[in-house]
Amino acid sequence: MMDNKTMMTDFYELTMAQTYFDAGKKDEVAYFDVFFRKNPFGGGYTISNGLDNIIEYVNNLHFTEEDVDYLRETGSFTEEFLEYLKNLKFTGDIYAIPDGTPVFPNEPVITIKAPIIEAQIIETAVLAHFNHASLVSTAAKRITNEAKGIPVMEFGARRARGVDSAIEASKYAYIAGCAGTSNVYAAKKYDIPVMGTMAHSMIQSFDSEYEAFLQYAKSNPNNCVFLVDTYDTLKSGIPNAIRVAKEYLEPNGYKLKGIRIDSGDLIYLSKAARQMLDDAGYKDATICLSNGLDEYSIRDSLNKGAVINSIGAGDNIAASKERVGGVYKLVALEKDGEIIPKIKVSGDTVKTTNPGFKKVYRFYDEDTHKVLGDVIAMHNEVIPEDNYMLVSDRDPWKRTLLTDYYVKELMVPIFIDGSLVYDEPNIHERKKYCDSEFATLTDRITDVSNPHIYYVDLSENERDLKEYMLSEAMKHSAEVAMENSSYVKTKGALK
């Protein structure tokens, strides 16, 4: 049975749910969008992920007797509402952009259409899964892309924010391009290649580095990648690795697989190590570099001629200090079968939402198959196949006429009427899909230093709706201000 995490919700989701219940709104259908406002790492894209865990959470949504008893003890809820929670299941619809897709600020990645209490209660878990998975996937993709085909092993378990976070990070890093993981639990659970050899502590536990290497070779003759920087990489580590290879591995029919360098001037040491290994006759022995590598240091190392056959990356994938910042905003209500758009207005322009039930279209160049831009459209809009004018939402005078393109609707149905209708791909299919979708991005978008700002525009209908609703909101705000001013003056006169 799946682990029931229904109670992994913010308390205010439940106090709002009580309010909806008391107001007779429990059956009112609401539409919420999940989106983010800024790419992490100052980058040009984000890799969407976490849908698998969202599906599991929603599929298993129910309050147990123990859950209800706990909520009763808080003294915040009526018995009628608690009885309602006992029978709560998800009965709505969810549409989402599939995991592994590059996505961009302000476009809906997930849309939830459900009775408002159901939609409200799942908010916290949906955002938690989306934000963590997308952050790890984006970090991994940035690193693996800068590695230019060099295998990257995810080594971040001990740096992650807890055990569950570490396990999930291994999964999402693999989907986004990593070759494997050091995390044995994640490897077993998700069918990810497992990788790793030794740590400095094992070497230090023996009387000498040579003895440590020799014993490791005897115990693991088919996996001899020696960690060579415990004492001195060039004067001790590599010579001892070569010595063990010549004295034990070769005479017994085995090979020196490679070395790993985890400290020091990695660029200089990798070059010197390659020369020493080649001179000793081990041209096939690989060199793995680790030690806090990120996309910038990898790019710099390769540009300066570092010799790298594989990379170990941990902190900057599983424990990144960045965030995706996904939000969950009400965009419409449904009454008597009519969809009524809603908008959140803010003095901070970027926090003003795009109203209504929407879909996202992506345009691709017919010849290069590279992305041209995305359009956020109303749910019933169809994009013409011959030409289309992209118009910037923020700067409407910026226009781009598209002609030779094909277009794809990005969001697909996940749940309909509470039933899962999405055929979930396995982890290897998701990895392959992520690679293929990433390949549609241009180098300008994936540049880690000065990325191109990708076009995410509103359709003409969506833009007109937003402008109308903003105008109405301003009128309403002015009217309310006048009423409040009169009320204050009246109360003052009565005093």
Stockholm file with secondary structure:
# STOCKHOLM 1.0

chainA/1-495         MMDNKTMMTDFYELTMAQTYFDAGKKDEVAYFDVFFRKNPFGGGYTISNGLDNIIEYVNNLHFTEEDVDYLRETGSFTEEFLEYLKNLKFTGDIYAIPDGTPVFPNEPVITIKAPIIEAQIIETAVLAHFNHASLVSTAAKRITNEAKGIPVMEFGARRARGVDSAIEASKYAYIAGCAGTSNVYAAKKYDIPVMGTMAHSMIQSFDSEYEAFLQYAKSNPNNCVFLVDTYDTLKSGIPNAIRVAKEYLEPNGYKLKGIRIDSGDLIYLSKAARQMLDDAGYKDATICLSNGLDEYSIRDSLNKGAVINSIGAGDNIAASKERVGGVYKLVALEKDGEIIPKIKVSGDTVKTTNPGFKKVYRFYDEDTHKVLGDVIAMHNEVIPEDNYMLVSDRDPWKRTLLTDYYVKELMVPIFIDGSLVYDEPNIHERKKYCDSEFATLTDRITDVSNPHIYYVDLSENERDLKEYMLSEAMKHSAEVAMENSSYVKTKGALK
#=GR chainA/1-495 SS CCCCCTTCSCHHHHHHHHHHHHTTCTTCEEEEEEECSSCGGGCSCEECCCHHHHHHHHHTCCCCHHHHHHHHHTTCSCHHHHHHHHTCCCCSEEEECCTTCEECTTSCSEEEEEEHHHHHHTHHHHHHHHHHHHHHHHHHHHHHHHTTTCCEEECCGGGSSSHHHHHHHHHHHHHTTCCEESCHHHHHHHTCCBCCCCCHHHHHTSSSHHHHHHHHHHHCTTCCEEECCSSCIIIIIHHHHHHHIIIIIGGGTCCCCEEEECSSCHHHHHHHHHHHHHHTTCTTCEEEECSSCCHHHHHHHHHTTCCCSEEEECHHHHSCSCCCCCEEEEEEEEETTEEEECCCCCSSGGGSCCCSSEEEEEEEETTTCCEEEEEEEETTCCCCSSCEEEECSSCTTCEEEECSEEEEECCEEEEETTEECCCCCCHHHHHHHHHHHHTTSCHHHHCSSSCCCCCEEECHHHHHHHHHHHHHHHHHHHHHHHHHHHHHHHHHHHC
#=GC SS_cons         CCCCCTTCSCHHHHHHHHHHHHTTCTTCEEEEEEECSSCGGGCSCEECCCHHHHHHHHHTCCCCHHHHHHHHHTTCSCHHHHHHHHTCCCCSEEEECCTTCEECTTSCSEEEEEEHHHHHHTHHHHHHHHHHHHHHHHHHHHHHHHTTTCCEEECCGGGSSSHHHHHHHHHHHHHTTCCEESCHHHHHHHTCCBCCCCCHHHHHTSSSHHHHHHHHHHHCTTCCEEECCSSCIIIIIHHHHHHHIIIIIGGGTCCCCEEEECSSCHHHHHHHHHHHHHHTTCTTCEEEECSSCCHHHHHHHHHTTCCCSEEEECHHHHSCSCCCCCEEEEEEEEETTEEEECCCCCSSGGGSCCCSSEEEEEEEETTTCCEEEEEEEETTCCCCSSCEEEECSSCTTCEEEECSEEEEECCEEEEETTEECCCCCCHHHHHHHHHHHHTTSCHHHHCSSSCCCCCEEECHHHHHHHHHHHHHHHHHHHHHHHHHHHHHHHHHHHC
//
